[in-house]
Every structure is written in structure tokens, then in C-alpha cells.
């Protein structure tokens, strides 16, 4: 989704104001937690809630899939059976 672009200005302390149109699009309000990182030379900003939702989806157990805990336990048991540390 491409929306209207906004020009941002960083002050001498490194602060950037997120324009109202972007805040509305992200549905953020004062006090909300945001998470930022650099990816491929781009600044990415997400709400903390979106990051949590994305992680839950990424690690959600799918029907017929072994859980991550079961997979790790099976690997550790195999290592122990072969005398690996």
C-alpha cells in the first residue's frame, strides 16, 4: 500500500515527529510503543502490537506440525543418545 509521502525533519537531538496522517494510518496515539529497525537501508517502524501479532503468527503451530518445544526436545534427546554435548 503506497500512501501520500510525508517529509520528516530530524532535529539536532535526533528526534523526528511522525506526521498526523501517518499516525492515523498506523492507528497510533500518544503513549503507544513503537519498534524501529533498519532493513535494507530503510527505517522500518511498527507498532509493538503489530510486532507481537506478527511473531505469534510466525511461530503459530500449524495443523500436523510438530511444536517448537517438541522439536527441540527431540533434537536434544537425539544428541544425548549420541553422547553429544
N, CA and C of each residue as an Amber inpcrd file, in Angstrom:
protein
   255
   0.8380000  -1.1790000   0.0000000   0.0000000   0.0000000   0.0000000
   0.8850000   1.2440000   0.0000000   0.7710000   2.0410000  -0.9940000
   1.5260000   3.2870000  -1.0510000   0.5670000   4.4200000  -0.7570000
   0.9540000   5.2300000   0.2160000   0.1170000   6.3720000   0.5560000
   0.8740000   7.6420000   0.2220000   0.2610000   8.7470000   0.4790000
   0.9140000  10.0240000   0.2650000   2.2130000  10.0640000   1.0460000
   3.2530000  10.6260000   0.4470000   4.5260000  10.7170000   1.1610000
   4.5400000  11.9500000   2.0420000   5.3300000  11.8680000   3.0800000
   5.4790000  12.9870000   4.0130000   6.9630000  13.2710000   4.1740000
   7.3150000  14.5150000   4.3000000   8.6880000  14.9090000   4.5570000
   8.8680000  15.0390000   6.0660000   9.9120000  14.4060000   6.5930000
  10.1830000  14.4610000   8.0300000  11.4690000  15.2350000   8.2640000
  11.5390000  15.9190000   9.3810000  12.7280000  16.6810000   9.7360000
  13.2570000  16.1630000  11.0610000  14.5480000  15.8060000  11.0830000
  15.1600000  15.3650000  12.3250000  15.8140000  16.5680000  12.9950000
  15.5390000  16.7460000  14.2920000  16.1620000  17.8730000  14.9910000
  17.5740000  17.4950000  15.4390000  18.2670000  18.4380000  16.0510000
  19.6670000  18.1970000  16.4160000  19.8220000  17.1100000  17.4740000
  18.7500000  16.7530000  18.1540000  18.7830000  15.6800000  19.1520000
  18.3770000  14.3300000  18.5640000  18.1510000  14.2810000  17.2470000
  17.8020000  13.0290000  16.5880000  16.3250000  12.7010000  16.6310000
  15.5010000  13.6140000  17.0820000  14.0630000  13.3680000  17.1780000
  13.3650000  13.6690000  15.8590000  12.3770000  12.8340000  15.5620000
  11.5700000  13.0050000  14.3560000  10.1090000  12.9710000  14.7830000
   9.3370000  13.9040000  14.2790000   7.9040000  13.9170000  14.5400000
   7.2200000  13.1060000  13.4470000   6.3690000  12.1750000  13.8480000
   5.6040000  11.3860000  12.8780000   4.3560000  12.1940000  12.5320000
   4.1890000  12.5570000  11.2610000   3.0350000  13.3750000  10.8720000
   1.6930000  12.7130000  11.2140000   0.6950000  13.5480000  11.4360000
  -0.6310000  13.0720000  11.8290000  -1.2000000  12.0690000  10.8270000
  -0.9850000  12.2880000   9.5360000  -1.5370000  11.3590000   8.5340000
  -0.9520000   9.9590000   8.6860000   0.3240000   9.8890000   9.0250000
   0.9630000   8.5770000   9.2260000   0.5010000   7.9730000  10.5460000
   0.3880000   8.7950000  11.5890000  -0.1070000   8.2820000  12.8770000
  -1.5110000   7.7070000  12.7240000  -2.3430000   8.4000000  11.9450000
  -3.7020000   7.8950000  11.7150000  -3.6630000   6.5690000  10.9520000
  -2.8160000   6.4880000   9.9140000  -2.7200000   5.2570000   9.1150000
  -2.2390000   4.0820000   9.9680000  -1.3220000   4.3510000  10.9050000
  -0.8140000   3.3030000  11.7970000  -1.7120000   3.0750000  13.0070000
  -2.6790000   3.9790000  13.1890000  -3.5880000   3.9300000  14.3410000
  -2.8130000   3.9930000  15.6560000  -1.8470000   4.9240000  15.7140000
  -1.0860000   5.1090000  16.9430000  -1.5000000   6.4050000  17.6180000
  -1.3460000   6.3860000  18.9180000  -1.6900000   7.5590000  19.7070000
  -0.6110000   7.7810000  20.7590000  -0.5940000   8.9400000  21.4010000
   0.4260000   9.2080000  22.4140000   0.4760000   8.0880000  23.4560000
   1.6870000   7.6570000  23.7860000   1.8750000   6.5930000  24.7750000
   2.0180000   5.2100000  24.1730000   1.6450000   5.0310000  22.8880000
   1.8030000   3.7170000  22.2410000   3.2840000   3.4180000  22.0590000
   3.6260000   2.1420000  22.1830000   5.0010000   1.7000000  21.9710000
   5.2180000   1.3930000  20.4920000   6.3280000   1.8830000  19.9620000
   6.7060000   1.5960000  18.5860000   8.0390000   0.8580000  18.5980000
   8.2590000   0.0500000  17.5850000   9.5050000  -0.6900000  17.4300000
  10.0950000  -0.2830000  16.0900000  11.3980000   0.0420000  16.0720000
  12.0360000   0.5010000  14.8370000  13.3110000  -0.2960000  14.5900000
  13.6010000  -0.5530000  13.3130000  14.8420000  -1.2030000  12.9270000
  15.1890000  -0.7960000  11.5090000  16.4240000  -1.0790000  11.1210000
  16.8770000  -0.7770000   9.7690000  16.9090000  -2.0840000   8.9940000
  16.3110000  -2.0680000   7.8180000  16.2560000  -3.2560000   6.9620000
  16.5370000  -2.8100000   5.5300000  17.6180000  -3.3310000   4.9690000
  17.9600000  -2.9640000   3.5920000  18.1230000  -1.4700000   3.3860000
  18.6600000  -0.7940000   4.3850000  18.8670000   0.6430000   4.2690000
  17.6260000   1.4860000   4.4990000  16.5370000   0.8530000   4.9220000
  15.2800000   1.5700000   5.1720000  14.9450000   1.5260000   6.6580000
  14.4050000   2.6200000   7.1590000  13.9240000   2.6660000   8.5300000
  12.5190000   2.0840000   8.5530000  12.3360000   1.0340000   9.3470000
  11.0400000   0.3800000   9.4680000  10.4950000   0.6890000  10.8560000
   9.2650000   1.1420000  10.9300000   8.6210000   1.4210000  12.2160000
   7.2910000   0.6830000  12.2440000   7.1010000  -0.1180000  13.2960000
   5.8480000  -0.8370000  13.5050000   5.3670000  -0.5600000  14.9150000
   4.1020000  -0.7520000  15.1250000   3.6050000  -0.7010000  16.4890000
   4.0670000  -1.9720000  17.1970000   4.2470000  -1.8670000  18.5000000
   4.6500000  -3.0510000  19.2730000   3.5890000  -4.1400000  19.1340000
   2.3320000  -3.7430000  19.1310000   1.2350000  -4.7120000  18.9950000
   1.3340000  -5.4750000  17.6780000   1.7160000  -4.7770000  16.5930000
   1.8420000  -5.4440000  15.2970000   3.0130000  -6.4200000  15.2910000
   4.1210000  -6.0490000  15.9410000   5.2730000  -6.9430000  16.0250000
   4.8950000  -8.2050000  16.7910000   4.1900000  -8.0420000  17.9050000
   3.7500000  -9.2040000  18.6920000   2.8180000 -10.0850000  17.8640000
   1.8620000  -9.4800000  17.1590000   0.9340000 -10.2510000  16.3170000
   1.6800000 -10.9770000  15.2050000   2.6500000 -10.3200000  14.5740000
   3.4410000 -10.9510000  13.5120000   4.2340000 -12.1340000  14.0510000
   4.8450000 -11.9760000  15.2300000   5.6120000 -13.0720000  15.8290000
   4.7140000 -14.2490000  16.2000000   3.5490000 -13.9520000  16.7530000
   2.6150000 -15.0340000  17.0980000   2.2050000 -15.8000000  15.8520000
   1.9590000 -15.0880000  14.7660000   1.5860000 -15.7450000  13.5110000
   2.7450000 -16.5680000  12.9640000   3.9380000 -15.9970000  13.0440000
   5.1200000 -16.6940000  12.5110000   5.3880000 -18.0090000  13.2330000
   5.1870000 -18.0190000  14.5460000   5.5090000 -19.2010000  15.3320000
   4.2830000 -20.0290000  15.7120000   3.1450000 -19.7020000  15.1080000
   1.9240000 -20.4430000  15.3950000   2.0670000 -21.8830000  14.8930000
   1.6230000 -22.7940000  15.7110000   1.6730000 -24.2070000  15.3340000
   0.5850000 -24.4750000  14.3070000   0.9860000 -25.0000000  13.1820000
   0.0600000 -25.3310000  12.1020000  -0.4370000 -26.7630000  12.2930000
  -1.6510000 -27.0590000  11.8150000  -2.1660000 -28.4290000  11.9320000
  -1.1850000 -29.4250000  11.3120000  -0.8840000 -30.4670000  12.0650000
   0.0210000 -31.5020000  11.5820000   1.4870000 -31.2050000  11.8070000
   1.8230000 -29.9940000  12.2690000   3.2110000 -29.6400000  12.5290000
   3.5810000 -29.9580000  13.9630000   4.8320000 -30.3280000  14.1390000
   5.3660000 -30.5640000  15.4710000   5.5860000 -29.2060000  16.1370000
   5.3160000 -29.1150000  17.4390000   5.5400000 -27.8470000  18.1210000
   7.0380000 -27.5900000  18.2300000   7.4090000 -26.3390000  18.3840000
   8.8040000 -25.9720000  18.5200000   9.4150000 -26.6570000  19.7420000
   8.6700000 -26.7090000  20.8350000   9.1520000 -27.3750000  22.0440000
   9.4100000 -28.8510000  21.7830000   8.4730000 -29.5200000  21.1190000
   8.6440000 -30.9400000  20.8130000   9.8430000 -31.1630000  19.9020000
  10.0270000 -30.2900000  18.9280000  11.1430000 -30.4000000  18.0040000
  12.4840000 -30.2510000  18.7310000  12.5980000 -29.2460000  19.5970000
  13.8250000 -29.0420000  20.3610000  14.0970000 -30.2090000  21.3000000
  13.0530000 -30.6970000  21.9610000  13.2140000 -31.8420000  22.8630000
  13.7020000 -33.0680000  22.0930000  13.1420000 -33.3140000  20.9060000
  13.5500000 -34.4600000  20.0970000  15.0120000 -34.3270000  19.6780000
  15.4210000 -33.1190000  19.2820000  16.8230000 -32.8810000  18.9010000
  17.7600000 -33.1060000  20.0790000  17.4060000 -32.6120000  21.2420000
  18.2420000 -32.7880000  22.4430000  18.3370000 -34.2670000  22.8320000
  17.2310000 -34.9730000  22.7250000  17.2450000 -36.4120000  23.0330000
  18.1580000 -37.1640000  22.0620000  18.1230000 -36.7710000  20.7990000
  18.9830000 -37.4240000  19.7950000  20.4510000 -37.1190000  20.0830000
  20.7540000 -35.8860000  20.4430000  22.1350000 -35.5170000  20.7910000
  22.6100000 -36.2910000  22.0180000  21.7560000 -36.4000000  23.0100000
  22.1290000 -37.1200000  24.2390000  22.3590000 -38.6030000  23.9450000
  21.5750000 -39.1710000  23.0550000  21.7120000 -40.5880000  22.7160000
  23.0420000 -40.8610000  22.0160000  23.5730000 -39.8260000  21.3440000
  24.8460000 -39.9830000  20.6240000  26.0130000 -39.4360000  21.4260000
  25.7570000 -39.0400000  22.6670000  26.8120000 -38.5370000  23.5340000
  27.3070000 -37.1640000  23.1720000  26.5230000 -36.4030000  22.4250000
  26.9160000 -35.0320000  22.0640000  26.5780000 -34.0870000  23.2080000
  27.3820000 -33.0530000  23.3930000  27.1100000 -32.1050000  24.4920000
  25.8610000 -31.2930000  24.2730000
